[in-house]
Amino acid sequence: MVLKMADDTDAEFEFIDNSKGKSVVWPYFRLKRKRGTNEIEEGIGYCNRCKDGVKYSGGTSNLFSHLERHHRIFLKSDGKGKQSDEAPRRMLGQPTLVEVCHKLDQYRPSSERSKDISDKIAMFIVKDLRPFSVVSNEGFRALVQTLDPRYTMPSRTYFSETAIPDMYDQVKADVKLQLSKASSVALTTDGWTSRATESYVTITSTHISADWQIHNYVLQTRELPLSYTGENIANVLKDAINEWGLPECSALVTDNAANMSVAAKLVGFQHHLGCYAHTLNLAAQKGLKINSVSRLLGQIRRIVSFFHRSTTAAAALKECSKVVGVRSVKLIQDVSTRWNSAVDMLERFLELQPAVYAALMSKEIRSKEKDVATLTDADVTLAENVMSVLIPLRTVSTGLCKESCPTASLILPLQKKLLEQALTFNDTDTPAIRQLKQTIADDLKPRYSSASVKMFLEEVALLDPRCKTSYLSDAHGLLVSNRVISSAASLVPSVVDDPSPDSSQQKVTVLADPSEGKQISSRAGGLASFLSDVMAVQPSKPTNAVPSGLQRATEEMFQYLKCDLLGLELDPLIWWREHEGSLPLLAMLARKYLCVPATSVPSERVFSTAGDILSAQRASMDSDKVDMLIFLKKNMK
């Protein structure tokens, strides 16, 4: 019989342990005693768990039964009447009813819930760049078991051989579908070497969708066991074009290596552009190697290295930073392969220079490091002047690495800005700074000077409402406008079918009216402020009658050039989405040309991802798994 237990806070009664009870059951029950007396209620034990009162008379069978029936606690005696450990009462290892029900309640591997959890674990492996072995780790398995005990974790082989490949096939099909809808695709490619000294070639694509959104995909990262010759790279590109069923490829963007030029010609790309970030890197690296600048960087590099390796110096710098009132941050060490890291090093050093000087002059550091000396006033001035030359190059390089906005259209305006303004001599320039500017300018001038590349970039810039022909002379702007009009006219079927053999080649005169030009705002930072003083729109108008296709293209060009120049801080694709209805021919060309990136950074960014995947613990991963993981990491939404 079970009785309800009175509340522990009852003023008349209190509950005490049965100190005389020898049975193993008594630690689970208490007795009730009247407060202030020794009167104990006989024959009733009160359960510590549910607080129910259970009758017992001369024996404790009811108490044992209560624990087994209501709390699934099975007790046994050691034969001496003393308490022993709790233990399940089983016969010949027979499972309990709870264990049987739990086993029957496990998800089937084919169930939707089980599949969904497995898919999310596969996504976790891909997105967080975790090794396949994570599913075998004790902690991870315990976490998943806690979140859902009914789920049975598949083996590591399941994820590496089934889940990830299935996910790859699905995402690949989606990417191929999107590429099939593109009117034109631009490709970038670059090569890299893994920790296991295996060579890979990565290919990425860029296109503009029907709703004027830029889409960037990493198509593949394939092992190239052969050398990086132009012919071998060309074969990889051809295989990729066939495998992905790519439509017209408007351009290939690579670094400036000779093998890439050979590969572009062998594949038959109409346009091959050198990465502008790589172009700036080559020019800046040459500038940094001139004697005066190299000596300066060497001095600063020694100081930075000293503060990085000495804990005493680092602590002194931190303390001195507080005293002189500058930010308490660390000095930056440059990397030989990244020229802009030298700019970062100079910038941080000049910011912390008062604290660095104070730290180096402290007694405890001067006594230990006599070879590390502070810079002279002339050295500091040279560092500041070098910074003023290199910062515009860093601004350009950083601004062109965006993947969400057209960038190739800015190459020629940026070249003009750098060569005609940023790198020209000033009266205050020292011989060292003049040599630095001249070295960089001499390396930049021949870039993009070939007729085909320059013409293509001029047309790309014209179709960007931020640029048009504003950076060109009036006469040159007319020539570019005529070429684009001719290309736009060829998109009209009536022009293609025109019986006149020379109708598609007929020249159209477009007159510029500089008096109607508009100067753009220079309030935006970055590239916007950098280019603002060389961009002014030049509206034009047609003057003579031409065939229907050329007439339509000419009218669109006149209407387009008459529009105000778009601010450099704005998105030209949004502008084209709003004007596609009124400028259909030019919009078709803009979608084709503006998808071309200015840099091969999309391919180069894969290297850092690959470095995380091919870590030291799994440097020998199969190349097909590397391809799948990089592809999914970059393309899976």
Disulfide bonds with the S-S distance in Angstrom:
none
